[in-house]
Amino acid sequence: MCSFFMTPRKLFLIDSMGALLSAFMLGVVLVRAEHIFGMPSQVLFPLSAVASLFFLYSFTCYLKVQTAAAPFLRFIAIANFLYTIITLYFVYQYLQHLSVYGIGYFIGEAIIVFVLVTIEWRASLIN
């Protein structure tokens, strides 16, 4: 039994939907509202592309991985962790350009992803 009663399959689905939402927010919403959030599009587009790759990976795992999911969960947990560290680096680099909304968005996303990473990592140790 995974932490919080989450099966690996459910975690992959949650991760994939979160990644899809992030890709959309970064690649469409924040780009169009760059003047409101403050993060330049040359940062947002690559972050959106990475989130899109995470969506493909996690959704494929959701569809295909039935047993021995631990290595796949560990991989996406590590990838999500690194993605968040890189995102926070960009927040630091562009802090003077970011609005309160931009800071709030990226800090909020980081908190959500760190919680997901923790759950995925714990689930990978159980399965």
C-alpha positions, 0 to 999 in steps of 0.5 A: 500500500502506497502512502496516502493510499495512492497506487503507483498508477494513480500517482502517474495519472496525477503527475501527468495531469499536473505536468499537462497543467504546468505545460499549459500555464507556462507555455500559454497563460504565463507567456501571454501574460508576461507583463503580469507575471514577469518571467520572460518567454525565453524561460517559460517556453523551455520550462513548458517543453520539459513539463510536456515531456514529463506529461508524456512520460507519466501518462505513458507509465500510467497506461503501460506500467502494471508491475515493478513501478518503483524505478519509474516512480523514482525517475519522475520524482528525481526529474520533478525535483530537478525541474523545481530546483531549476525553476527556483533558480530562474525565479532567483535570476529574474526576481527583480522582473517578477511581480507578486503574481509571478513569485506566487505562481512559481513558489506555489508550483514548487510547493505542490511539486515538492509534495508530489515528489515526496509522495512519489519517492515514498511510494517508490520505496514501498513498491 
